[in-house]
């Protein structure tokens, strides 16, 4: 099983964004997680294409873009053009899941699909073969710094069982309240990628915090 940490730029210091991205680039983290919010699907607004481009220039690591926006199929190709390696959209945010998958794949990126805490992994059973990644939200999407919801662990186990039964290598990612206190539990349950915001950028030594999560 892989162990990937994806620090969330949402928790970075935007006054020194390049410094924080360069820290991630030097660290053991393999991905950079970018949360895009539209103020409609979630009650918050973050950033979009203008911020993506300088992040892409500052790092060679995988840009893991999480779209918390309505009708994501309208913008998926543009995020790929801006440098996204993985584009994840929400199951709950579109009426055209297959079209959204096709637009991301057609633009040349890997495809992720995310579910909110109230959504059962069972809704993804028929979709799993079409995506590269499933993102389990372990907090309500929209704000950083929330407490981890333990029910996410069972969701990870369910998805891990589903993908193994189907003979798939879909990556299971978890986002929300992640730290060294729960990273081992999630990795053991079947997650391979963990998004960490406050526990990285709020640490005295962010690179060390990443190492602790990986080695927990």
Secondary structure, DSSP 8 states (H G I E B T S, - for coil): ---EEEEEGGGS-GGGHHHHHHHHHHSS--EEEEEEEBSSSSS-B---HHHHHHHHHH--SEEEEEEE-TTGGGTHHHHHHTT-SEEEEEGGG-S-HHHHHHHHHHHT-EEEEEE-TTS-GGGGTTTGGG-SEEEEESS-TT-SS----THHHHHHHHHHHHHHHTT---EEEEESS--TTTHHHHHHHT--EEEESHHHHTSSSHHHHHHHHHH-
